Amino acid sequence: MLDSTKSRRLFCILSGISGIAGVAMLMISFTINTGPPLGAPASEFTKFVHESYASILWGAWLQAVGPVFIVLFAFALVHLGRATSHLAGWMTFFGATVLMMVSLIEITFYISALYVDPPLMTSISRELIWAVQHLYFIVAAPALFLPLAIVLFNSTVLPRVFAYLALLVGVGFAIVGMASLLTLTLPASVTSLGSVQAIWWLAAAITLIVRSGKLARSS
């Protein structure tokens, strides 16, 4: 029994660390790969790409690997909430997969923008990056946060406020996705809302670590 308690507490701690690591990697990636201002001419974007070759690639690496740790944390919440065989748990897995794929698609276009042949590759990649960013709001974030909210409502893994906030994030992103659908290039005021996800994951991960002892004893 004691070993089981220790094992469950270690699982909670490691899961929380995974979430924190994922958020940290994303924050670093956006810091080192800021990109030129939205609305900048194609020539300025091309200049930025050629002058920021290394930072773009490292930022892409961090943005590719970081979500893996966040997805792992999301899976851990489903496991701890004993929802792996429930529809809400399955849909959380689906949503995490969608979020991961959207992120990888965007990163692919970051890297393709570095190619100088054909000559229009950089400009085309820029447009595709802007197009993919719509998917975070239309489907990726809602598909993950809405079922995860249901998982959290039906468990005591995290305080109930996290379930309400997850529901708010999912619905909020879906509304923003529909409201900005006719705006091909999302303004910074919209794309910056992505940080709301990071704040939720970070707070949830820290809370899980703090509650690890209580969760282990109540299992």
TORFI-315278 format. One record per residue: residue in three letters; x, y, z of N, C-alpha, C in turn. Coordinates in pm, 1 decimal, always signed. Example, Ala and Ser with C-alpha at 12.3 -4.5 7.8 and 13.67 -1.06 7.14 Angstrom:
Ala|+1319.0|-569.0|+780.0|+1230.0|-450.0|+780.0|+1320.0|-330.0|+780.0 .
Ser|+1285.0|-225.0|+708.0|+1367.0|-106.0|+714.0|+1290.0|+3.0|+787.0 .
//
This chain:
Met|+83.1|-120.7|+0.0|+0.0|+0.0|+0.0|+86.1|+125.1|+0.0 .
Leu|+193.0|+122.0|+81.1|+282.4|+236.8|+88.9|+351.5|+260.2|-43.9 .
Asp|+395.1|+151.8|-108.3|+461.3|+164.8|-237.2|+365.1|+220.9|-341.3 .
Ser|+238.8|+178.1|-334.9|+137.9|+227.0|-428.6|+114.5|+376.4|-410.2 .
Thr|+111.6|+420.0|-284.4|+93.1|+562.6|-254.7|+209.7|+644.2|-307.6 .
Lys|+331.2|+594.5|-283.5|+450.3|+664.3|-332.1|+452.5|+669.4|-483.9 .
Ser|+413.9|+558.5|-545.1|+413.1|+551.2|-691.0|+314.0|+650.2|-750.8 .
Arg|+195.1|+659.4|-690.7|+93.0|+751.7|-741.5|+136.1|+896.6|-721.5 .
Arg|+199.8|+923.5|-606.7|+246.6|+1060.8|-584.0|+356.2|+1096.5|-682.9 .
Leu|+448.0|+1003.2|-708.8|+554.8|+1027.7|-805.8|+496.0|+1051.1|-944.4 .
Phe|+393.4|+974.1|-979.2|+327.8|+991.9|-1108.7|+269.6|+1132.5|-1120.4 .
Cys|+203.3|+1180.0|-1015.7|+146.4|+1315.8|-1016.5|+255.0|+1421.5|-1031.7 .
Ile|+364.0|+1403.4|-958.2|+473.0|+1501.5|-962.8|+536.8|+1505.3|-1101.1 .
Leu|+566.1|+1388.4|-1155.3|+629.1|+1382.3|-1287.4|+535.3|+1435.9|-1395.4 .
Ser|+406.0|+1409.1|-1381.0|+308.8|+1461.2|-1476.9|+304.7|+1613.6|-1471.0 .
Gly|+306.6|+1667.8|-1348.5|+307.8|+1812.8|-1332.9|+433.4|+1874.2|-1391.3 .
Ile|+546.5|+1810.2|-1369.1|+673.0|+1859.5|-1425.0|+667.4|+1858.6|-1577.6 .
Ser|+602.6|+1756.4|-1633.6|+586.6|+1749.1|-1778.5|+508.4|+1869.9|-1830.1 .
Gly|+400.5|+1904.2|-1761.9|+321.7|+2019.5|-1802.8|+399.3|+2148.9|-1793.4 .
Ile|+473.9|+2165.1|-1685.2|+553.7|+2286.2|-1666.4|+661.8|+2295.0|-1773.6 .
Ala|+727.1|+2183.7|-1802.5|+833.2|+2181.7|-1904.4|+777.5|+2218.7|-2041.1 .
Gly|+659.3|+2165.4|-2073.7|+599.1|+2196.4|-2202.7|+568.8|+2344.0|-2218.1 .
Val|+510.9|+2404.1|-2115.0|+479.5|+2547.0|-2119.2|+607.6|+2629.2|-2128.6 .
Ala|+709.7|+2592.5|-2051.6|+836.2|+2665.4|-2054.0|+898.4|+2662.5|-2193.2 .
Met|+893.7|+2546.3|-2258.0|+951.3|+2534.5|-2392.4|+875.3|+2621.6|-2491.7 .
Leu|+743.8|+2626.5|-2479.7|+666.1|+2711.5|-2569.4|+696.5|+2858.7|-2546.7 .
Met|+708.2|+2899.4|-2421.0|+738.3|+3039.0|-2390.1|+873.7|+3079.1|-2447.5 .
Ile|+971.1|+2991.0|-2435.1|+1103.8|+3019.7|-2489.2|+1097.9|+3027.2|-2641.7 .
Ser|+1021.2|+2936.2|-2703.1|+1013.6|+2934.7|-2849.7|+955.7|+3065.1|-2903.0 .
Phe|+852.3|+3117.4|-2837.4|+791.6|+3241.8|-2884.0|+881.2|+3361.9|-2853.9 .
Thr|+968.0|+3347.0|-2754.6|+1059.4|+3455.8|-2720.3|+1171.1|+3468.7|-2822.0 .
Ile|+1225.7|+3356.1|-2866.3|+1339.6|+3360.7|-2959.1|+1295.7|+3366.5|-3104.8 .
Asn|+1168.2|+3339.9|-3131.5|+1119.6|+3340.2|-3268.9|+995.9|+3428.7|-3276.3 .
Thr|+1016.5|+3559.6|-3264.4|+904.5|+3653.8|-3258.7|+846.3|+3683.5|-3396.0 .
Gly|+930.5|+3681.6|-3498.7|+884.3|+3713.2|-3632.7|+868.3|+3863.1|-3652.0 .
Pro|+859.2|+3907.0|-3777.5|+839.7|+4050.3|-3803.8|+698.0|+4090.9|-3767.8 .
Pro|+671.0|+4220.7|-3757.9|+535.5|+4265.9|-3723.2|+433.9|+4219.2|-3827.7 .
Leu|+312.3|+4187.8|-3781.5|+206.8|+4152.3|-3875.1|+179.7|+4269.1|-3969.0 .
Gly|+159.0|+4238.3|-4094.2|+135.0|+4343.3|-4192.1|+261.6|+4394.9|-4256.5 .
Ala|+377.0|+4345.3|-4211.2|+503.3|+4386.8|-4272.1|+508.6|+4335.4|-4415.6 .
Pro|+570.3|+4409.5|-4506.0|+577.4|+4364.6|-4645.3|+656.0|+4235.1|-4658.0 .
Ala|+634.1|+4166.3|-4769.7|+699.7|+4037.9|-4792.9|+850.7|+4050.0|-4789.0 .
Ser|+902.6|+4162.5|-4836.5|+1048.0|+4182.0|-4837.7|+1105.0|+4183.9|-4696.9 .
Glu|+1031.6|+4245.4|-4602.7|+1077.8|+4249.3|-4463.5|+1071.7|+4111.1|-4400.8 .
Phe|+967.3|+4034.7|-4434.8|+957.0|+3898.2|-4384.2|+1071.8|+3812.7|-4436.9 .
Thr|+1102.6|+3826.9|-4564.8|+1213.1|+3750.8|-4624.5|+1345.8|+3786.9|-4558.9 .
Lys|+1365.2|+3915.0|-4532.5|+1487.6|+3959.1|-4466.1|+1498.2|+3900.5|-4326.1 .
Phe|+1388.0|+3900.4|-4254.3|+1387.3|+3843.9|-4118.9|+1423.5|+3696.1|-4122.5 .
Val|+1366.8|+3622.1|-4217.5|+1391.3|+3478.1|-4227.3|+1538.6|+3450.5|-4249.8 .
His|+1600.3|+3524.5|-4340.5|+1740.0|+3498.8|-4372.6|+1833.9|+3541.4|-4259.3 .
Glu|+1793.4|+3640.4|-4181.1|+1878.0|+3687.9|-4071.3|+1854.7|+3610.7|-3941.5 .
Ser|+1747.9|+3531.7|-3936.7|+1711.8|+3462.4|-3811.9|+1704.7|+3311.8|-3832.5 .
Tyr|+1787.6|+3259.2|-3917.9|+1785.5|+3118.0|-3955.0|+1790.3|+3027.1|-3831.8 .
Ala|+1889.8|+3047.2|-3746.1|+1908.7|+2959.0|-3630.1|+1795.3|+2973.8|-3529.5 .
Ser|+1753.7|+3096.5|-3501.9|+1648.5|+3117.3|-3401.2|+1515.0|+3060.0|-3448.1 .
Ile|+1489.5|+3065.1|-3578.2|+1365.6|+3007.0|-3631.0|+1366.6|+2855.7|-3612.9 .
Leu|+1479.3|+2792.4|-3643.6|+1487.8|+2646.7|-3631.2|+1480.4|+2602.4|-3485.2 .
Trp|+1549.8|+2671.7|-3395.9|+1541.9|+2634.8|-3254.2|+1402.7|+2663.1|-3198.7 .
Gly|+1342.9|+2773.0|-3242.9|+1206.4|+2802.1|-3199.4|+1109.3|+2696.1|-3249.4 .
Ala|+1130.1|+2649.7|-3372.6|+1045.3|+2544.0|-3427.7|+1062.8|+2414.5|-3349.1 .
Trp|+1185.6|+2382.8|-3312.5|+1211.3|+2261.3|-3234.1|+1140.0|+2267.9|-3099.0 .
Leu|+1151.7|+2381.6|-3033.3|+1087.1|+2397.3|-2903.0|+935.6|+2390.9|-2915.4 .
Gln|+881.0|+2450.2|-3022.1|+737.1|+2450.1|-3039.9|+686.1|+2312.9|-3082.3 .
Ala|+773.3|+2229.7|-3136.0|+734.1|+2093.2|-3172.0|+737.5|+2000.7|-3051.1 .
Val|+840.5|+2015.3|-2968.4|+859.5|+1924.2|-2855.2|+776.3|+1966.7|-2734.2 .
Gly|+762.0|+2096.4|-2712.7|+687.7|+2145.9|-2597.1|+546.9|+2089.5|-2586.2 .
Pro|+467.6|+2093.3|-2693.5|+331.9|+2038.5|-2685.2|+326.7|+1889.4|-2652.9 .
Val|+434.0|+1816.0|-2685.1|+436.4|+1674.1|-2650.0|+425.6|+1656.6|-2499.4 .
Phe|+498.3|+1739.7|-2424.8|+494.0|+1732.5|-2279.1|+358.1|+1779.0|-2226.4 .
Ile|+297.6|+1877.0|-2292.4|+166.1|+1923.1|-2250.2|+60.7|+1815.3|-2276.1 .
Val|+69.5|+1750.0|-2391.7|-21.9|+1640.7|-2423.7|-5.6|+1526.7|-2323.2 .
Leu|+118.3|+1497.5|-2286.8|+143.5|+1394.1|-2186.6|+75.9|+1431.1|-2054.5 .
Phe|+82.8|+1557.2|-2017.5|+17.3|+1604.0|-1895.1|-134.2|+1590.1|-1906.0 .
Ala|-189.7|+1624.0|-2022.4|-333.7|+1610.4|-2042.8|-376.7|+1464.2|-2031.4 .
Phe|-298.5|+1374.1|-2089.0|-329.0|+1231.2|-2078.3|-324.4|+1185.0|-1932.9 .
Ala|-228.5|+1239.9|-1858.2|-215.6|+1203.4|-1717.3|-339.5|+1246.8|-1639.2 .
Leu|-393.8|+1364.1|-1671.1|-515.4|+1410.1|-1603.1|-632.3|+1315.4|-1631.0 .
Val|-641.2|+1269.3|-1755.4|-747.2|+1173.8|-1789.2|-727.1|+1043.5|-1712.6 .
His|-603.4|+997.1|-1704.3|-573.2|+874.2|-1631.9|-605.6|+888.2|-1483.3 .
Leu|-561.3|+998.9|-1424.1|-586.2|+1020.8|-1281.9|-735.6|+1037.9|-1253.9 .
Gly|-807.6|+1092.4|-1352.2|-951.5|+1110.1|-1336.8|-1031.3|+985.0|-1368.6 .
Arg|-959.8|+873.9|-1396.5|-1021.5|+744.2|-1427.9|-1123.9|+756.9|-1542.0 .
Ala|-1085.8|+833.0|-1644.5|-1176.8|+855.4|-1757.5|-1123.0|+797.3|-1888.0 .
Thr|-1023.6|+709.1|-1877.4|-964.2|+654.3|-1999.3|-1061.1|+568.6|-2080.1 .
Ser|-1164.7|+517.3|-2015.8|-1262.4|+434.5|-2086.6|-1394.1|+507.8|-2108.8 .
His|-1396.4|+638.0|-2081.3|-1516.7|+717.8|-2097.8|-1506.8|+802.4|-2224.7 .
Leu|-1619.5|+841.7|-2278.2|-1621.3|+920.4|-2401.2|-1544.9|+1051.9|-2384.8 .
Ala|-1561.6|+1118.2|-2270.7|-1490.9|+1244.7|-2248.1|-1339.5|+1223.5|-2250.7 .
Gly|-1294.6|+1111.0|-2196.4|-1151.5|+1080.6|-2199.6|-1103.1|+1055.5|-2340.7 .
Trp|-1180.9|+980.2|-2417.3|-1143.1|+953.6|-2557.4|-1137.6|+1082.9|-2637.9 .
Met|-1234.4|+1169.8|-2615.3|-1237.1|+1295.7|-2690.0|-1123.7|+1388.5|-2647.9 .
Thr|-1081.4|+1376.9|-2521.7|-963.2|+1452.9|-2478.8|-839.8|+1404.0|-2553.6 .
Phe|-827.1|+1272.4|-2568.0|-716.0|+1217.2|-2646.3|-722.5|+1267.5|-2790.8 .
Phe|-843.3|+1268.6|-2846.5|-861.2|+1316.6|-2984.1|-821.7|+1464.2|-2994.3 .
Gly|-870.9|+1545.3|-2900.4|-840.4|+1688.0|-2902.7|-692.1|+1716.0|-2889.1 .
Ala|-624.8|+1639.4|-2802.9|-480.3|+1656.9|-2786.3|-406.9|+1622.0|-2915.6 .
Thr|-455.2|+1519.5|-2985.4|-394.4|+1480.5|-3112.4|-413.3|+1589.8|-3217.1 .
Val|-533.1|+1648.3|-3222.0|-559.2|+1756.9|-3316.0|-469.1|+1876.1|-3286.2 .
Leu|-458.7|+1913.7|-3158.8|-373.7|+2025.8|-3119.7|-228.9|+2000.5|-3159.8 .
Met|-182.1|+1877.3|-3138.5|-45.0|+1842.2|-3172.7|-22.8|+1851.7|-3323.3 .
Met|-116.3|+1803.6|-3400.5|-101.5|+1804.2|-3545.8|-104.1|+1946.0|-3601.4 .
Val|-192.3|+2030.3|-3549.6|-198.2|+2169.6|-3595.4|-66.2|+2239.8|-3566.3 .
Ser|-11.7|+2215.7|-3447.5|+116.2|+2275.4|-3411.2|+226.9|+2228.6|-3504.9 .
Leu|+229.2|+2100.1|-3536.5|+333.1|+2046.4|-3625.0|+319.6|+2100.2|-3767.5 .
Ile|+196.2|+2119.1|-3812.6|+175.9|+2176.2|-3946.1|+231.2|+2318.2|-3952.0 .
Glu|+200.9|+2397.3|-3848.5|+252.1|+2534.7|-3845.6|+404.7|+2535.7|-3844.9 .
Ile|+462.9|+2446.3|-3767.1|+608.9|+2439.9|-3758.0|+670.2|+2399.4|-3891.6 .
Thr|+603.9|+2311.2|-3963.9|+652.7|+2271.3|-4096.7|+667.0|+2392.6|-4187.5 .
Phe|+571.8|+2484.3|-4178.9|+578.2|+2604.0|-4262.9|+683.1|+2703.0|-4211.7 .
Tyr|+712.2|+2701.0|-4081.1|+825.0|+2780.5|-4031.4|+953.1|+2736.9|-4102.1 .
Ile|+971.3|+2606.2|-4107.8|+1094.6|+2552.3|-4166.5|+1096.1|+2570.8|-4317.6 .
Ser|+980.7|+2550.1|-4382.4|+976.6|+2565.1|-4528.3|+1004.6|+2708.9|-4570.8 .
Ala|+976.5|+2805.2|-4481.5|+1003.2|+2945.5|-4514.6|+1152.4|+2972.8|-4529.5 .
Leu|+1234.7|+2884.2|-4477.1|+1379.9|+2903.6|-4484.8|+1436.9|+2863.7|-4620.4 .
Tyr|+1360.2|+2790.8|-4699.1|+1408.6|+2747.3|-4829.7|+1405.6|+2864.1|-4928.6 .
Val|+1510.6|+2877.6|-5005.0|+1520.6|+2987.2|-5102.5|+1480.9|+2941.7|-5242.9 .
Asp|+1459.0|+2812.7|-5260.3|+1420.7|+2758.6|-5390.7|+1298.1|+2668.9|-5373.5 .
Pro|+1187.4|+2699.5|-5440.2|+1169.0|+2807.8|-5537.8|+1164.0|+2945.0|-5471.0 .
Pro|+1184.5|+3050.2|-5547.2|+1195.5|+3185.5|-5490.2|+1073.7|+3229.3|-5409.2 .
Leu|+955.6|+3180.0|-5444.2|+834.0|+3222.6|-5374.6|+804.3|+3140.4|-5249.4 .
Met|+891.0|+3043.6|-5214.6|+863.9|+2955.0|-5101.8|+845.0|+3031.5|-4970.7 .
Thr|+927.1|+3132.8|-4948.2|+918.2|+3209.0|-4823.2|+783.6|+3279.8|-4810.9 .
Ser|+741.2|+3344.4|-4918.4|+613.5|+3416.5|-4915.7|+495.1|+3321.8|-4901.9 .
Ile|+500.7|+3210.3|-4971.4|+392.2|+3111.7|-4963.1|+382.6|+3054.4|-4821.4 .
Ser|+498.1|+3025.7|-4762.6|+500.2|+2970.4|-4626.8|+440.6|+3068.6|-4527.4 .
Arg|+468.9|+3197.1|-4547.6|+413.3|+3298.6|-4457.7|+260.8|+3295.1|-4461.3 .
Glu|+203.5|+3287.5|-4580.9|+58.4|+3284.3|-4593.7|-0.2|+3157.8|-4531.0 .
Leu|+69.6|+3046.9|-4546.2|+21.1|+2921.3|-4489.8|+26.7|+2922.7|-4337.4 .
Ile|+128.8|+2985.4|-4281.1|+137.4|+2999.6|-4135.6|+16.0|+3075.8|-4084.1 .
Trp|-17.2|+3185.5|-4150.2|-133.1|+3264.4|-4108.1|-262.3|+3184.9|-4121.8 .
Ala|-270.0|+3101.8|-4225.7|-390.8|+3021.3|-4245.9|-406.1|+2917.1|-4135.0 .
Val|-296.8|+2850.0|-4100.7|-301.2|+2744.5|-3999.3|-337.8|+2800.5|-3862.4 .
Gln|-298.3|+2923.9|-3834.2|-326.0|+2982.1|-3702.5|-475.3|+2986.8|-3672.5 .
His|-558.9|+2990.4|-3775.5|-703.8|+2987.5|-3754.4|-747.4|+2857.8|-3686.6 .
Leu|-675.6|+2748.7|-3714.7|-717.7|+2617.6|-3666.0|-708.7|+2605.1|-3514.8 .
Tyr|-617.7|+2680.1|-3451.3|-608.2|+2674.1|-3305.8|-740.2|+2718.0|-3242.7 .
Phe|-802.2|+2819.2|-3301.3|-925.5|+2874.2|-3245.2|-1048.1|+2797.8|-3293.9 .
Ile|-1046.7|+2755.8|-3420.6|-1163.4|+2688.7|-3476.3|-1184.6|+2551.0|-3414.8 .
Val|-1076.2|+2472.5|-3400.5|-1095.1|+2334.1|-3358.5|-995.7|+2284.1|-3254.3 .
Ala|-868.5|+2320.4|-3264.5|-766.5|+2256.8|-3180.0|-791.0|+2278.4|-3030.5 .
Ala|-798.2|+2404.0|-2987.5|-819.1|+2431.9|-2845.0|-956.2|+2386.7|-2795.3 .
Pro|-1065.8|+2416.0|-2867.0|-1196.3|+2367.5|-2819.6|-1203.9|+2215.9|-2810.7 .
Ala|-1145.0|+2145.1|-2907.5|-1153.3|+1998.4|-2909.1|-1080.1|+1935.5|-2791.9 .
Leu|-983.6|+2007.1|-2736.3|-909.7|+1955.6|-2621.1|-970.4|+2001.6|-2488.8 .
Phe|-998.1|+2129.4|-2476.1|-1040.2|+2183.2|-2346.8|-1183.9|+2146.2|-2308.8 .
Leu|-1273.3|+2134.9|-2405.0|-1413.0|+2104.9|-2369.9|-1428.1|+1964.5|-2310.7 .
Pro|-1375.1|+1859.1|-2375.1|-1387.2|+1727.2|-2310.2|-1304.4|+1715.2|-2183.1 .
Leu|-1189.4|+1785.3|-2179.6|-1108.3|+1782.1|-2058.2|-1183.9|+1845.4|-1942.4 .
Ala|-1261.8|+1948.0|-1970.6|-1344.1|+2009.9|-1866.0|-1442.5|+1908.8|-1808.2 .
Ile|-1499.9|+1826.7|-1894.3|-1594.3|+1724.3|-1847.4|-1522.8|+1622.3|-1759.1 .
Val|-1402.4|+1583.0|-1799.9|-1322.7|+1489.5|-1719.1|-1298.3|+1547.4|-1580.8 .
Leu|-1263.1|+1674.4|-1575.3|-1230.9|+1737.9|-1447.3|-1356.2|+1760.1|-1361.4 .
Phe|-1469.8|+1785.8|-1425.9|-1595.7|+1800.1|-1351.6|-1631.5|+1669.9|-1280.1 .
Asn|-1594.4|+1558.0|-1340.3|-1631.3|+1427.7|-1285.9|-1521.0|+1363.8|-1202.2 .
Ser|-1422.2|+1441.0|-1161.2|-1313.4|+1387.6|-1080.2|-1269.5|+1491.8|-978.6 .
Thr|-1180.5|+1450.9|-890.0|-1127.0|+1542.6|-788.7|-976.9|+1562.4|-807.9 .
Val|-929.6|+1537.7|-927.9|-785.6|+1551.3|-955.1|-739.8|+1694.7|-932.4 .
Leu|-816.8|+1789.8|-983.1|-787.6|+1932.2|-965.3|-909.6|+2000.0|-903.4 .
Pro|-892.1|+2113.6|-838.3|-1006.6|+2187.7|-785.0|-1107.8|+2218.3|-895.7 .
Arg|-1233.5|+2226.2|-860.8|-1341.4|+2241.9|-957.2|-1322.7|+2366.9|-1044.8 .
Val|-1254.5|+2468.5|-993.4|-1236.2|+2591.1|-1070.4|-1162.8|+2564.6|-1201.9 .
Phe|-1075.1|+2464.6|-1204.7|-1002.1|+2433.4|-1328.4|-1096.4|+2377.0|-1434.1 .
Ala|-1198.3|+2305.5|-1392.4|-1296.3|+2254.9|-1487.4|-1375.0|+2369.8|-1549.7 .
Tyr|-1416.8|+2464.3|-1465.8|-1489.1|+2580.0|-1517.5|-1401.4|+2662.7|-1611.0 .
Leu|-1275.2|+2681.4|-1573.5|-1184.7|+2759.1|-1657.9|-1156.5|+2688.5|-1790.0 .
Ala|-1142.7|+2555.3|-1785.8|-1121.5|+2479.8|-1909.5|-1242.6|+2494.2|-2001.4 .
Leu|-1360.6|+2490.0|-1943.9|-1483.1|+2508.9|-2021.2|-1485.6|+2648.4|-2082.9 .
Leu|-1445.9|+2747.7|-2003.9|-1443.6|+2886.1|-2052.0|-1342.2|+2902.7|-2164.9 .
Val|-1226.6|+2841.2|-2150.2|-1123.3|+2850.1|-2255.0|-1173.1|+2784.6|-2383.9 .
Gly|-1230.0|+2665.9|-2371.5|-1279.1|+2595.5|-2490.3|-1386.7|+2673.1|-2563.7 .
Val|-1485.0|+2720.9|-2490.0|-1593.6|+2797.5|-2551.1|-1541.0|+2929.9|-2606.0 .
Gly|-1453.7|+2996.0|-2529.6|-1398.8|+3124.3|-2572.0|-1321.4|+3113.7|-2702.1 .
Phe|-1237.7|+3010.3|-2713.5|-1160.6|+2992.1|-2836.3|-1253.2|+2962.7|-2954.1 .
Ala|-1355.8|+2882.2|-2932.3|-1449.2|+2851.5|-3040.3|-1519.8|+2977.5|-3089.5 .
Ile|-1559.5|+3063.6|-2996.9|-1626.8|+3188.4|-3033.9|-1532.8|+3279.5|-3111.1 .
Val|-1409.1|+3292.4|-3062.2|-1310.5|+3375.6|-3131.4|-1282.2|+3318.4|-3270.5 .
Gly|-1276.3|+3185.4|-3280.6|-1252.0|+3122.9|-3409.5|-1359.7|+3156.1|-3511.0 .
Met|-1487.0|+3155.0|-3467.7|-1596.6|+3188.7|-3558.4|-1599.1|+3338.3|-3588.9 .
Ala|-1573.9|+3420.1|-3487.1|-1580.4|+3564.9|-3504.7|-1470.5|+3617.2|-3597.1 .
Ser|-1355.0|+3550.1|-3598.6|-1241.9|+3596.5|-3679.2|-1225.1|+3516.8|-3808.4 .
Leu|-1325.5|+3437.2|-3842.2|-1314.6|+3348.5|-3958.0|-1292.6|+3426.1|-4087.8 .
Leu|-1352.4|+3543.1|-4101.3|-1341.9|+3621.1|-4224.4|-1216.8|+3707.4|-4228.2 .
Thr|-1136.9|+3704.6|-4121.8|-1010.9|+3779.0|-4117.9|-898.6|+3683.0|-4151.2 .
Leu|-845.7|+3690.0|-4272.0|-748.2|+3591.4|-4316.9|-620.9|+3592.9|-4232.8 .
Thr|-572.1|+3712.6|-4201.3|-451.9|+3724.7|-4118.0|-494.6|+3771.3|-3979.7 .
Leu|-486.5|+3681.3|-3881.9|-530.9|+3714.9|-3746.9|-441.1|+3822.1|-3686.4 .
Pro|-498.8|+3926.3|-3628.2|-416.8|+4030.8|-3564.2|-351.6|+3979.9|-3436.4 .
Ala|-252.2|+4052.0|-3391.3|-180.2|+4012.0|-3270.2|-272.9|+4006.0|-3149.5 .
Ser|-376.4|+4089.8|-3148.1|-470.2|+4089.7|-3036.0|-544.4|+3957.2|-3024.9 .
Val|-555.5|+3884.0|-3135.6|-621.1|+3753.1|-3135.2|-519.9|+3642.4|-3108.3 .
Thr|-409.5|+3642.8|-3181.5|-311.1|+3535.4|-3164.4|-251.7|+3534.8|-3023.7 .
Ser|-245.6|+3650.7|-2959.9|-189.9|+3658.1|-2824.2|-278.8|+3585.9|-2723.4 .
Leu|-403.6|+3560.0|-2760.2|-493.7|+3486.8|-2670.3|-445.8|+3344.0|-2647.5 .
Gly|-354.9|+3297.7|-2734.5|-299.9|+3164.4|-2715.6|-230.2|+3148.4|-2582.0 .
Ser|-184.3|+3259.6|-2525.2|-116.2|+3253.4|-2396.1|-210.8|+3209.7|-2284.2 .
Val|-342.0|+3225.2|-2306.2|-440.1|+3181.9|-2205.7|-427.1|+3031.1|-2182.8 .
Gln|-407.3|+2956.1|-2292.1|-387.1|+2812.8|-2277.8|-266.7|+2782.4|-2190.0 .
Ala|-156.6|+2851.7|-2218.5|-32.6|+2826.9|-2144.5|-50.6|+2853.5|-1995.7 .
Ile|-122.0|+2960.4|-1962.4|-145.2|+2994.0|-1822.1|-224.8|+2883.1|-1753.7 .
Trp|-326.4|+2831.0|-1824.2|-408.3|+2723.5|-1766.3|-323.1|+2599.9|-1741.7 .
Trp|-245.6|+2557.5|-1841.4|-162.1|+2437.6|-1825.8|-61.5|+2454.7|-1713.0 .
Leu|-0.5|+2572.9|-1705.3|+99.9|+2596.7|-1601.8|+36.7|+2591.1|-1462.6 .
Ala|-75.6|+2659.5|-1445.8|-143.3|+2660.2|-1315.9|-190.1|+2519.6|-1278.6 .
Ala|-242.8|+2445.1|-1375.5|-290.5|+2309.5|-1348.9|-175.8|+2217.2|-1310.5 .
Ala|-62.6|+2231.4|-1378.7|+53.4|+2145.9|-1350.2|+107.6|+2172.1|-1210.2 .
Ile|+119.1|+2297.7|-1174.1|+169.3|+2332.5|-1040.9|+72.5|+2281.7|-933.5 .
Thr|-56.5|+2298.7|-958.0|-157.0|+2253.8|-861.9|-152.5|+2102.9|-843.7 .
Leu|-131.0|+2029.5|-952.8|-124.2|+1883.1|-942.6|-5.8|+1841.0|-856.4 .
Ile|+106.6|+1908.4|-871.5|+224.2|+1876.3|-789.9|+195.2|+1904.7|-643.0 .
Val|+133.4|+2019.0|-615.5|+101.8|+2057.2|-477.3|+4.8|+1956.4|-414.7 .
Arg|-89.8|+1906.4|-494.2|-191.6|+1813.7|-443.9|-148.9|+1667.4|-454.0 .
Ser|-27.6|+1640.9|-498.1|+15.0|+1503.1|-524.1|+3.6|+1413.9|-399.5 .
Gly|+42.4|+1467.7|-284.4|+33.6|+1388.6|-163.0|-108.2|+1353.1|-126.7 .
Lys|-197.9|+1449.4|-136.1|-339.7|+1426.9|-103.6|-401.3|+1327.1|-200.5 .
Leu|-370.4|+1340.7|-329.8|-425.7|+1249.8|-429.1|-374.9|+1106.9|-407.5 .
Ala|-247.4|+1096.4|-372.0|-189.3|+963.8|-350.1|-254.4|+893.9|-231.3 .
Arg|-282.9|+968.3|-125.5|-342.7|+907.4|-5.3|-489.0|+872.3|-25.5 .
Ser|-556.4|+943.8|-117.3|-699.1|+920.1|-137.1|-727.1|+813.9|-241.7 .
Ser|-623.2|+761.9|-304.8|-644.6|+662.1|-410.6|-686.8|+527.9|-351.9 .
//
